[in-house]
Amino acid sequence: MYELQVEGMTCGGCANSVKKSVQALDSAAKVEVDLGSKKVRIDTKLGIDQVKAAVVQAGYPVTASTTA
């Protein structure tokens, strides 16, 4: 489980873009987005670098990450 601080998300469409970007690499990934805190929790088999790259590629900068 990873928790990312993702900037630039302002609406449900943004959250959906982040979710789809991760699930394009791991369709079984569980992605929870909290727009208020700009935190994204991801349960996936992917490595942290892959997850961060997917989110950045979707257009949202990752400013911090932790492994839970």
C-alpha positions in Angstrom: 0.0 0.0 0.0 1.3 3.4 -1.0 0.2 6.9 0.0 1.0 9.7 -2.4 0.6 13.4 -2.0 -0.6 14.5 -5.5 -0.9 18.1 -6.4 -3.2 19.6 -9.0 -6.3 17.5 -8.5 -9.4 19.6 -8.2 -12.4 17.5 -9.2 -13.7 14.0 -9.7 -12.4 14.0 -13.3 -8.9 14.6 -11.9 -9.3 11.7 -9.4 -10.6 9.5 -12.2 -7.5 10.3 -14.4 -5.2 9.3 -11.6 -7.1 6.1 -10.9 -7.2 5.1 -14.6 -3.5 5.8 -15.0 -2.6 3.4 -12.3 -5.1 0.8 -13.3 -3.8 0.9 -16.9 -0.7 -0.8 -15.5 -2.4 -3.0 -12.8 -6.1 -3.5 -13.5 -6.5 -5.0 -10.0 -5.1 -2.0 -8.2 -7.3 -0.4 -5.6 -7.1 3.4 -5.8 -8.7 5.8 -3.3 -8.4 9.5 -3.9 -9.1 12.2 -1.2 -9.4 15.5 -3.1 -9.5 17.5 0.1 -6.1 16.4 1.4 -4.8 15.6 -2.1 -3.8 12.1 -0.9 -4.0 9.0 -3.0 -3.9 5.6 -1.4 -3.0 2.8 -3.8 -3.0 -1.0 -3.1 -1.1 -2.6 -6.0 1.5 -5.1 -7.0 3.5 -2.4 -8.8 6.6 -0.8 -7.4 6.4 2.8 -6.0 8.4 4.2 -9.0 6.0 2.7 -11.5 3.0 4.1 -9.5 4.6 7.6 -9.3 5.4 7.6 -13.0 1.9 6.7 -13.9 0.4 9.5 -11.9 3.0 12.0 -13.3 2.2 10.8 -16.8 -1.5 11.5 -16.1 -0.4 15.2 -15.5 -0.3 15.4 -11.7 2.9 16.0 -9.8 3.7 13.7 -6.9 5.3 15.7 -4.1 5.6 13.0 -1.5 5.1 9.3 -1.0 5.1 6.8 1.7 4.8 3.0 2.0 2.1 1.8 4.4 
